[in-house]
Amino acid sequence: MLGKWQLYWKEQLANWYGTMLHEGQFMDPVMRNIETFLADSQAHVSGKVHVLLAPYRFQVLGIESDHDLMSSKFGSYGEMNNAWTGDDVRGFSKVASNQVMIYEKINNQ
């Protein structure tokens, strides 16, 4: 599985790559650069996907991968998280909101 920003940039570059290809720009050297990124982003894509096939539709039932970022080792969705504590969350929130606190102090004196 890929991280948040890897997924974001892969999608952006894939769309851009498709546009360039459609416009006949396959020989542009930048295409090799994008191909390298796309190939590298596939390095940890492996495993099995379980799919239900039905007339006019399909449904992904689950996946099995050694590289699954949604592994239950880190917690259960909606129940608990084993990766951080409440104090960690408060600290992160304080650091992440620092720019907004500065903005408010400067502009709302």
N, CA, C and O atoms as CSV, one atom per row, in Angstrom:
chain,resi,resn,atom,element,x,y,z
A,1,MET,N,N,0.838,-1.175,0.000
A,1,MET,CA,C,0.000,0.000,0.000
A,1,MET,C,C,0.890,1.248,0.000
A,1,MET,O,O,2.043,1.210,0.430
A,2,LEU,N,N,0.341,2.315,-0.477
A,2,LEU,CA,C,1.077,3.566,-0.551
A,2,LEU,C,C,0.598,4.537,0.518
A,2,LEU,O,O,-0.537,4.460,0.988
A,3,GLY,N,N,1.481,5.446,0.888
A,3,GLY,CA,C,1.127,6.491,1.838
A,3,GLY,C,C,0.258,7.554,1.180
A,3,GLY,O,O,0.081,7.567,-0.038
A,4,LYS,N,N,-0.276,8.437,2.001
A,4,LYS,CA,C,-1.180,9.487,1.545
A,4,LYS,C,C,-0.595,10.313,0.402
A,4,LYS,O,O,-1.253,10.501,-0.622
A,5,TRP,N,N,0.624,10.803,0.564
A,5,TRP,CA,C,1.209,11.685,-0.447
A,5,TRP,C,C,1.688,10.909,-1.657
A,5,TRP,O,O,1.693,11.444,-2.766
A,6,GLN,N,N,2.095,9.654,-1.470
A,6,GLN,CA,C,2.435,8.834,-2.634
A,6,GLN,C,C,1.193,8.635,-3.510
A,6,GLN,O,O,1.261,8.761,-4.733
A,7,LEU,N,N,0.066,8.324,-2.877
A,7,LEU,CA,C,-1.179,8.147,-3.633
A,7,LEU,C,C,-1.578,9.433,-4.345
A,7,LEU,O,O,-1.980,9.411,-5.508
A,8,TYR,N,N,-1.463,10.550,-3.639
A,8,TYR,CA,C,-1.831,11.834,-4.233
A,8,TYR,C,C,-0.999,12.101,-5.491
A,8,TYR,O,O,-1.551,12.379,-6.556
A,9,TRP,N,N,0.331,12.015,-5.362
A,9,TRP,CA,C,1.183,12.349,-6.499
A,9,TRP,C,C,1.097,11.315,-7.604
A,9,TRP,O,O,1.238,11.646,-8.781
A,10,LYS,N,N,0.867,10.060,-7.234
A,10,LYS,CA,C,0.708,9.039,-8.263
A,10,LYS,C,C,-0.515,9.340,-9.123
A,10,LYS,O,O,-0.464,9.215,-10.346
A,11,GLU,N,N,-1.606,9.734,-8.488
A,11,GLU,CA,C,-2.822,10.072,-9.232
A,11,GLU,C,C,-2.601,11.298,-10.115
A,11,GLU,O,O,-3.003,11.310,-11.278
A,12,GLN,N,N,-1.963,12.328,-9.560
A,12,GLN,CA,C,-1.713,13.545,-10.343
A,12,GLN,C,C,-0.842,13.237,-11.556
A,12,GLN,O,O,-1.144,13.652,-12.675
A,13,LEU,N,N,0.238,12.504,-11.318
A,13,LEU,CA,C,1.170,12.208,-12.405
A,13,LEU,C,C,0.574,11.243,-13.423
A,13,LEU,O,O,0.856,11.347,-14.617
A,14,ALA,N,N,-0.245,10.309,-12.959
A,14,ALA,CA,C,-0.885,9.375,-13.890
A,14,ALA,C,C,-1.820,10.126,-14.837
A,14,ALA,O,O,-1.847,9.855,-16.037
A,15,ASN,N,N,-2.587,11.074,-14.287
A,15,ASN,CA,C,-3.477,11.876,-15.146
A,15,ASN,C,C,-2.676,12.716,-16.138
A,15,ASN,O,O,-3.011,12.789,-17.320
A,16,TRP,N,N,-1.622,13.342,-15.642
A,16,TRP,CA,C,-0.774,14.162,-16.495
A,16,TRP,C,C,-0.097,13.304,-17.565
A,16,TRP,O,O,-0.042,13.693,-18.731
A,17,TYR,N,N,0.416,12.142,-17.170
A,17,TYR,CA,C,1.072,11.218,-18.097
A,17,TYR,C,C,0.086,10.807,-19.201
A,17,TYR,O,O,0.443,10.780,-20.378
A,18,GLY,N,N,-1.144,10.489,-18.813
A,18,GLY,CA,C,-2.161,10.109,-19.794
A,18,GLY,C,C,-2.440,11.214,-20.787
A,18,GLY,O,O,-2.617,10.954,-21.977
A,19,THR,N,N,-2.479,12.441,-20.312
A,19,THR,CA,C,-2.700,13.588,-21.197
A,19,THR,C,C,-1.542,13.733,-22.176
A,19,THR,O,O,-1.749,13.913,-23.376
A,20,MET,N,N,-0.327,13.652,-21.655
A,20,MET,CA,C,0.855,13.768,-22.525
A,20,MET,C,C,0.863,12.657,-23.576
A,20,MET,O,O,1.159,12.900,-24.746
A,21,LEU,N,N,0.541,11.456,-23.155
A,21,LEU,CA,C,0.512,10.318,-24.076
A,21,LEU,C,C,-0.552,10.540,-25.152
A,21,LEU,O,O,-0.306,10.312,-26.336
A,22,HIS,N,N,-1.720,10.980,-24.734
A,22,HIS,CA,C,-2.822,11.245,-25.669
A,22,HIS,C,C,-2.443,12.317,-26.687
A,22,HIS,O,O,-2.890,12.277,-27.834
A,23,GLU,N,N,-1.617,13.274,-26.264
A,23,GLU,CA,C,-1.201,14.358,-27.158
A,23,GLU,C,C,0.016,13.985,-28.000
A,23,GLU,O,O,0.558,14.833,-28.710
A,24,GLY,N,N,0.449,12.731,-27.930
A,24,GLY,CA,C,1.557,12.275,-28.763
A,24,GLY,C,C,2.933,12.664,-28.261
A,24,GLY,O,O,3.887,12.693,-29.038
A,25,GLN,N,N,3.053,12.964,-26.978
A,25,GLN,CA,C,4.330,13.411,-26.411
A,25,GLN,C,C,5.121,12.274,-25.768
A,25,GLN,O,O,5.895,12.506,-24.840
A,26,PHE,N,N,4.933,11.054,-26.251
A,26,PHE,CA,C,5.561,9.886,-25.641
A,26,PHE,C,C,7.081,9.970,-25.603
A,26,PHE,O,O,7.696,9.446,-24.675
A,27,MET,N,N,7.704,10.617,-26.590
A,27,MET,CA,C,9.163,10.655,-26.667
A,27,MET,C,C,9.795,11.745,-25.794
A,27,MET,O,O,11.019,11.809,-25.682
A,28,ASP,N,N,8.988,12.587,-25.185
A,28,ASP,CA,C,9.527,13.638,-24.315
A,28,ASP,C,C,10.261,12.979,-23.147
A,28,ASP,O,O,9.713,12.071,-22.523
A,29,PRO,N,N,11.487,13.413,-22.833
A,29,PRO,CA,C,12.260,12.802,-21.748
A,29,PRO,C,C,11.556,12.802,-20.393
A,29,PRO,O,O,11.810,11.925,-19.568
A,30,VAL,N,N,10.681,13.767,-20.157
A,30,VAL,CA,C,9.986,13.800,-18.876
A,30,VAL,C,C,9.106,12.561,-18.687
A,30,VAL,O,O,8.813,12.165,-17.559
A,31,MET,N,N,8.693,11.962,-19.792
A,31,MET,CA,C,7.876,10.745,-19.695
A,31,MET,C,C,8.660,9.618,-19.020
A,31,MET,O,O,8.089,8.836,-18.260
A,32,ARG,N,N,9.969,9.533,-19.294
A,32,ARG,CA,C,10.796,8.500,-18.640
A,32,ARG,C,C,10.877,8.772,-17.133
A,32,ARG,O,O,10.866,7.843,-16.325
A,33,ASN,N,N,10.958,10.058,-16.767
A,33,ASN,CA,C,10.993,10.412,-15.345
A,33,ASN,C,C,9.713,9.978,-14.641
A,33,ASN,O,O,9.752,9.408,-13.550
A,34,ILE,N,N,8.589,10.251,-15.274
A,34,ILE,CA,C,7.303,9.888,-14.677
A,34,ILE,C,C,7.162,8.365,-14.624
A,34,ILE,O,O,6.657,7.827,-13.639
A,35,GLU,N,N,7.600,7.676,-15.661
A,35,GLU,CA,C,7.553,6.212,-15.661
A,35,GLU,C,C,8.373,5.638,-14.517
A,35,GLU,O,O,7.973,4.650,-13.900
A,36,THR,N,N,9.523,6.251,-14.227
A,36,THR,CA,C,10.365,5.794,-13.117
A,36,THR,C,C,9.623,5.947,-11.796
A,36,THR,O,O,9.632,5.035,-10.970
A,37,PHE,N,N,8.983,7.091,-11.591
A,37,PHE,CA,C,8.204,7.289,-10.364
A,37,PHE,C,C,7.087,6.265,-10.263
A,37,PHE,O,O,6.914,5.636,-9.219
A,38,LEU,N,N,6.327,6.091,-11.336
A,38,LEU,CA,C,5.200,5.159,-11.310
A,38,LEU,C,C,5.662,3.731,-11.055
A,38,LEU,O,O,5.030,3.005,-10.288
A,39,ALA,N,N,6.760,3.318,-11.689
A,39,ALA,CA,C,7.286,1.966,-11.465
A,39,ALA,C,C,7.760,1.789,-10.029
A,39,ALA,O,O,7.504,0.755,-9.413
A,40,ASP,N,N,8.451,2.797,-9.491
A,40,ASP,CA,C,8.937,2.723,-8.122
A,40,ASP,C,C,7.780,2.643,-7.121
A,40,ASP,O,O,7.882,1.966,-6.098
A,41,SER,N,N,6.684,3.337,-7.421
A,41,SER,CA,C,5.536,3.332,-6.507
A,41,SER,C,C,4.859,1.967,-6.456
A,41,SER,O,O,4.041,1.717,-5.571
A,42,GLN,N,N,5.187,1.096,-7.380
A,42,GLN,CA,C,4.613,-0.253,-7.401
A,42,GLN,C,C,5.473,-1.268,-6.644
A,42,GLN,O,O,5.105,-2.440,-6.565
A,43,ALA,N,N,6.604,-0.842,-6.090
A,43,ALA,CA,C,7.569,-1.770,-5.481
A,43,ALA,C,C,6.968,-2.638,-4.384
A,43,ALA,O,O,7.343,-3.803,-4.251
A,44,HIS,N,N,6.046,-2.098,-3.598
A,44,HIS,CA,C,5.467,-2.862,-2.491
A,44,HIS,C,C,4.016,-3.253,-2.745
A,44,HIS,O,O,3.298,-3.618,-1.814
A,45,VAL,N,N,3.587,-3.178,-3.988
A,45,VAL,CA,C,2.227,-3.585,-4.329
A,45,VAL,C,C,2.268,-5.075,-4.636
A,45,VAL,O,O,2.749,-5.504,-5.685
A,46,SER,N,N,1.757,-5.838,-3.703
A,46,SER,CA,C,1.748,-7.289,-3.866
A,46,SER,C,C,0.643,-7.871,-2.987
A,46,SER,O,O,0.086,-7.179,-2.135
A,47,GLY,N,N,0.340,-9.123,-3.200
A,47,GLY,CA,C,-0.651,-9.788,-2.372
A,47,GLY,C,C,-1.807,-10.313,-3.197
A,47,GLY,O,O,-1.708,-10.506,-4.409
A,48,LYS,N,N,-2.909,-10.538,-2.495
A,48,LYS,CA,C,-4.104,-11.093,-3.128
A,48,LYS,C,C,-5.284,-10.167,-2.875
A,48,LYS,O,O,-5.403,-9.564,-1.809
A,49,VAL,N,N,-6.154,-10.066,-3.878
A,49,VAL,CA,C,-7.395,-9.312,-3.747
A,49,VAL,C,C,-8.533,-10.295,-3.941
A,49,VAL,O,O,-8.543,-11.063,-4.903
A,50,HIS,N,N,-9.487,-10.271,-3.030
A,50,HIS,CA,C,-10.653,-11.151,-3.114
A,50,HIS,C,C,-11.820,-10.326,-3.633
A,50,HIS,O,O,-12.213,-9.328,-3.029
A,51,VAL,N,N,-12.371,-10.766,-4.774
A,51,VAL,CA,C,-13.401,-10.001,-5.464
A,51,VAL,C,C,-14.609,-10.889,-5.718
A,51,VAL,O,O,-14.467,-12.043,-6.121
A,52,LEU,N,N,-15.797,-10.347,-5.482
A,52,LEU,CA,C,-17.043,-11.016,-5.834
A,52,LEU,C,C,-17.470,-10.496,-7.192
A,52,LEU,O,O,-17.706,-9.298,-7.348
A,53,LEU,N,N,-17.572,-11.377,-8.178
A,53,LEU,CA,C,-18.009,-10.989,-9.517
A,53,LEU,C,C,-19.474,-11.364,-9.680
A,53,LEU,O,O,-19.867,-12.499,-9.413
A,54,ALA,N,N,-20.265,-10.418,-10.112
A,54,ALA,CA,C,-21.691,-10.641,-10.320
A,54,ALA,C,C,-22.093,-9.951,-11.617
A,54,ALA,O,O,-21.353,-9.102,-12.114
A,55,PRO,N,N,-23.236,-10.294,-12.170
A,55,PRO,CA,C,-23.666,-9.614,-13.384
A,55,PRO,C,C,-23.758,-8.097,-13.165
A,55,PRO,O,O,-24.417,-7.635,-12.233
A,56,TYR,N,N,-23.098,-7.342,-14.022
A,56,TYR,CA,C,-23.124,-5.880,-14.039
A,56,TYR,C,C,-22.441,-5.205,-12.852
A,56,TYR,O,O,-22.554,-3.988,-12.707
A,57,ARG,N,N,-21.752,-5.931,-12.018
A,57,ARG,CA,C,-21.090,-5.307,-10.872
A,57,ARG,C,C,-20.014,-6.225,-10.316
A,57,ARG,O,O,-19.944,-7.408,-10.651
A,58,PHE,N,N,-19.183,-5.657,-9.467
A,58,PHE,CA,C,-18.209,-6.427,-8.710
A,58,PHE,C,C,-18.074,-5.793,-7.342
A,58,PHE,O,O,-18.443,-4.636,-7.144
A,59,GLN,N,N,-17.542,-6.556,-6.397
A,59,GLN,CA,C,-17.357,-6.047,-5.035
A,59,GLN,C,C,-16.040,-6.576,-4.495
A,59,GLN,O,O,-15.785,-7.780,-4.529
A,60,VAL,N,N,-15.199,-5.669,-3.994
A,60,VAL,CA,C,-13.948,-6.080,-3.360
A,60,VAL,C,C,-14.292,-6.575,-1.960
A,60,VAL,O,O,-14.846,-5.834,-1.149
A,61,LEU,N,N,-13.962,-7.820,-1.687
A,61,LEU,CA,C,-14.271,-8.423,-0.392
A,61,LEU,C,C,-13.145,-8.237,0.615
A,61,LEU,O,O,-13.390,-8.198,1.821
A,62,GLY,N,N,-11.915,-8.123,0.127
A,62,GLY,CA,C,-10.800,-7.921,1.027
A,62,GLY,C,C,-9.478,-8.099,0.312
A,62,GLY,O,O,-9.425,-8.456,-0.865
A,63,ILE,N,N,-8.401,-7.839,1.061
A,63,ILE,CA,C,-7.063,-7.997,0.517
A,63,ILE,C,C,-6.187,-8.732,1.514
A,63,ILE,O,O,-6.481,-8.783,2.708
A,64,GLU,N,N,-5.114,-9.295,1.004
A,64,GLU,CA,C,-4.061,-9.887,1.823
A,64,GLU,C,C,-2.739,-9.390,1.261
A,64,GLU,O,O,-2.432,-9.626,0.092
A,65,SER,N,N,-1.950,-8.699,2.090
A,65,SER,CA,C,-0.661,-8.193,1.638
A,65,SER,C,C,0.261,-8.006,2.828
A,65,SER,O,O,-0.167,-7.569,3.897
A,66,ASP,N,N,1.512,-8.336,2.640
A,66,ASP,CA,C,2.513,-8.092,3.676
A,66,ASP,C,C,2.765,-6.599,3.857
A,66,ASP,O,O,3.359,-6.185,4.852
A,67,HIS,N,N,2.318,-5.796,2.903
A,67,HIS,CA,C,2.559,-4.357,2.937
A,67,HIS,C,C,1.284,-3.564,3.215
A,67,HIS,O,O,1.213,-2.384,2.872
A,68,ASP,N,N,0.287,-4.178,3.822
A,68,ASP,CA,C,-0.998,-3.543,4.106
A,68,ASP,C,C,-0.849,-2.489,5.196
A,68,ASP,O,O,-0.550,-2.819,6.343
A,69,LEU,N,N,-1.058,-1.212,4.840
A,69,LEU,CA,C,-0.933,-0.128,5.816
A,69,LEU,C,C,-2.129,-0.051,6.758
A,69,LEU,O,O,-2.094,0.698,7.734
A,70,MET,N,N,-3.170,-0.801,6.488
A,70,MET,CA,C,-4.344,-0.831,7.359
A,70,MET,C,C,-4.308,-2.063,8.270
A,70,MET,O,O,-5.353,-2.530,8.724
A,71,SER,N,N,-3.138,-2.574,8.531
A,71,SER,CA,C,-2.957,-3.768,9.352
A,71,SER,C,C,-3.588,-3.607,10.732
A,71,SER,O,O,-3.520,-2.530,11.324
A,72,SER,N,N,-4.185,-4.647,11.232
A,72,SER,CA,C,-4.797,-4.611,12.561
A,72,SER,C,C,-3.746,-4.563,13.673
A,72,SER,O,O,-4.102,-4.415,14.842
A,73,LYS,N,N,-2.466,-4.682,13.336
A,73,LYS,CA,C,-1.399,-4.553,14.332
A,73,LYS,C,C,-1.398,-3.158,14.955
A,73,LYS,O,O,-0.914,-2.974,16.072
A,74,PHE,N,N,-1.940,-2.178,14.234
A,74,PHE,CA,C,-1.910,-0.791,14.691
A,74,PHE,C,C,-3.220,-0.336,15.316
A,74,PHE,O,O,-3.316,0.799,15.781
A,75,GLY,N,N,-4.210,-1.182,15.335
A,75,GLY,CA,C,-5.486,-0.828,15.945
A,75,GLY,C,C,-6.639,-1.273,15.073
A,75,GLY,O,O,-6.450,-1.810,13.982
A,76,SER,N,N,-7.831,-1.039,15.575
A,76,SER,CA,C,-9.046,-1.395,14.861
A,76,SER,C,C,-9.807,-0.129,14.540
A,76,SER,O,O,-10.012,0.711,15.416
A,77,TYR,N,N,-10.219,0.018,13.321
A,77,TYR,CA,C,-10.912,1.231,12.886
A,77,TYR,C,C,-12.147,1.467,13.750
A,77,TYR,O,O,-12.971,0.572,13.938
A,78,GLY,N,N,-12.257,2.674,14.266
A,78,GLY,CA,C,-13.415,3.060,15.039
A,78,GLY,C,C,-13.412,2.567,16.473
A,78,GLY,O,O,-14.343,2.863,17.222
A,79,GLU,N,N,-12.406,1.833,16.871
A,79,GLU,CA,C,-12.388,1.286,18.219
A,79,GLU,C,C,-11.204,1.768,19.029
A,79,GLU,O,O,-11.378,2.385,20.080
A,80,MET,N,N,-10.010,1.494,18.554
A,80,MET,CA,C,-8.836,1.911,19.302
A,80,MET,C,C,-7.639,2.012,18.371
A,80,MET,O,O,-7.651,1.479,17.262
A,81,ASN,N,N,-6.614,2.698,18.833
A,81,ASN,CA,C,-5.385,2.820,18.057
A,81,ASN,C,C,-4.226,2.526,18.983
A,81,ASN,O,O,-4.134,3.098,20.069
A,82,ASN,N,N,-3.349,1.647,18.567
A,82,ASN,CA,C,-2.200,1.261,19.380
A,82,ASN,C,C,-0.948,2.076,19.064
A,82,ASN,O,O,0.106,1.840,19.654
A,83,ALA,N,N,-1.053,3.029,18.144
A,83,ALA,CA,C,0.129,3.751,17.689
A,83,ALA,C,C,0.397,5.036,18.472
A,83,ALA,O,O,1.535,5.506,18.484
A,84,TRP,N,N,-0.622,5.628,19.135
A,84,TRP,CA,C,-0.400,6.864,19.881
A,84,TRP,C,C,-1.391,6.963,21.042
A,84,TRP,O,O,-2.377,6.229,21.116
A,85,THR,N,N,-1.093,7.891,21.933
A,85,THR,CA,C,-1.926,8.112,23.110
A,85,THR,C,C,-2.708,9.413,22.961
A,85,THR,O,O,-2.499,10.166,22.010
A,86,GLY,N,N,-3.603,9.670,23.901
A,86,GLY,CA,C,-4.348,10.927,23.899
A,86,GLY,C,C,-3.426,12.126,24.041
A,86,GLY,O,O,-3.656,13.167,23.424
A,87,ASP,N,N,-2.365,11.983,24.864
A,87,ASP,CA,C,-1.394,13.075,25.010
A,87,ASP,C,C,-0.670,13.351,23.695
A,87,ASP,O,O,-0.398,14.504,23.359
A,88,ASP,N,N,-0.362,12.293,22.956
A,88,ASP,CA,C,0.270,12.467,21.644
A,88,ASP,C,C,-0.637,13.266,20.714
A,88,ASP,O,O,-0.174,14.153,19.998
A,89,VAL,N,N,-1.922,12.950,20.728
A,89,VAL,CA,C,-2.884,13.634,19.861
A,89,VAL,C,C,-2.987,15.113,20.240
A,89,VAL,O,O,-3.013,15.978,19.364
A,90,ARG,N,N,-3.044,15.405,21.540
A,90,ARG,CA,C,-3.101,16.805,21.979
A,90,ARG,C,C,-1.849,17.566,21.528
A,90,ARG,O,O,-1.950,18.706,21.077
A,91,GLY,N,N,-0.687,16.951,21.646
A,91,GLY,CA,C,0.554,17.594,21.213
A,91,GLY,C,C,0.581,17.833,19.718
A,91,GLY,O,O,0.973,18.909,19.265
A,92,PHE,N,N,0.167,16.840,18.950
A,92,PHE,CA,C,0.124,16.991,17.498
A,92,PHE,C,C,-0.829,18.114,17.108
A,92,PHE,O,O,-0.509,18.942,16.255
A,93,SER,N,N,-2.003,18.138,17.736
A,93,SER,CA,C,-2.997,19.172,17.422
A,93,SER,C,C,-2.452,20.564,17.719
A,93,SER,O,O,-2.694,21.507,16.966
A,94,LYS,N,N,-1.713,20.689,18.824
A,94,LYS,CA,C,-1.143,21.982,19.184
A,94,LYS,C,C,-0.099,22.421,18.151
A,94,LYS,O,O,-0.093,23.578,17.731
A,95,VAL,N,N,0.765,21.519,17.749
A,95,VAL,CA,C,1.797,21.845,16.755
A,95,VAL,C,C,1.147,22.151,15.402
A,95,VAL,O,O,1.525,23.117,14.741
A,96,ALA,N,N,0.177,21.339,14.990
A,96,ALA,CA,C,-0.458,21.522,13.682
A,96,ALA,C,C,-1.251,22.821,13.609
A,96,ALA,O,O,-1.405,23.392,12.530
A,97,SER,N,N,-1.754,23.292,14.746
A,97,SER,CA,C,-2.559,24.519,14.740
A,97,SER,C,C,-1.727,25.769,15.018
A,97,SER,O,O,-2.288,26.861,15.114
A,98,ASN,N,N,-0.427,25.643,15.147
A,98,ASN,CA,C,0.431,26.774,15.486
A,98,ASN,C,C,0.274,27.939,14.516
A,98,ASN,O,O,0.187,29.088,14.950
A,99,GLN,N,N,0.237,27.668,13.218
A,99,GLN,CA,C,0.121,28.763,12.246
A,99,GLN,C,C,-1.202,29.503,12.385
A,99,GLN,O,O,-1.252,30.716,12.184
A,100,VAL,N,N,-2.274,28.793,12.726
A,100,VAL,CA,C,-3.567,29.443,12.907
A,100,VAL,C,C,-3.551,30.288,14.184
A,100,VAL,O,O,-4.110,31.385,14.199
A,101,MET,N,N,-2.927,29.801,15.243
A,101,MET,CA,C,-2.835,30.574,16.486
A,101,MET,C,C,-2.057,31.872,16.256
A,101,MET,O,O,-2.453,32.927,16.753
A,102,ILE,N,N,-0.963,31.801,15.513
A,102,ILE,CA,C,-0.173,33.002,15.204
A,102,ILE,C,C,-1.009,33.977,14.375
A,102,ILE,O,O,-1.030,35.175,14.658
A,103,TYR,N,N,-1.691,33.468,13.358
A,103,TYR,CA,C,-2.544,34.308,12.517
A,103,TYR,C,C,-3.589,35.030,13.359
A,103,TYR,O,O,-3.785,36.236,13.212
A,104,GLU,N,N,-4.256,34.295,14.236
A,104,GLU,CA,C,-5.308,34.883,15.072
A,104,GLU,C,C,-4.746,35.944,16.010
A,104,GLU,O,O,-5.366,36.992,16.194
A,105,LYS,N,N,-3.585,35.693,16.604
A,105,LYS,CA,C,-2.979,36.674,17.525
A,105,LYS,C,C,-2.588,37.956,16.793
A,105,LYS,O,O,-2.724,39.051,17.339
A,106,ILE,N,N,-2.103,37.821,15.564
A,106,ILE,CA,C,-1.678,38.986,14.797
A,106,ILE,C,C,-2.866,39.773,14.265
A,106,ILE,O,O,-2.847,41.003,14.284
A,107,ASN,N,N,-3.889,39.090,13.794
A,107,ASN,CA,C,-4.997,39.747,13.119
A,107,ASN,C,C,-6.202,40.048,13.979
A,107,ASN,O,O,-7.104,40.752,13.524
A,108,ASN,N,N,-6.261,39.559,15.177
A,108,ASN,CA,C,-7.417,39.811,16.048
A,108,ASN,C,C,-6.966,40.377,17.386
A,108,ASN,O,O,-7.399,39.912,18.441
A,109,GLN,N,N,-6.105,41.369,17.342
A,109,GLN,CA,C,-5.594,41.970,18.579
A,109,GLN,C,C,-6.645,42.782,19.289
A,109,GLN,O,O,-6.374,43.353,20.345
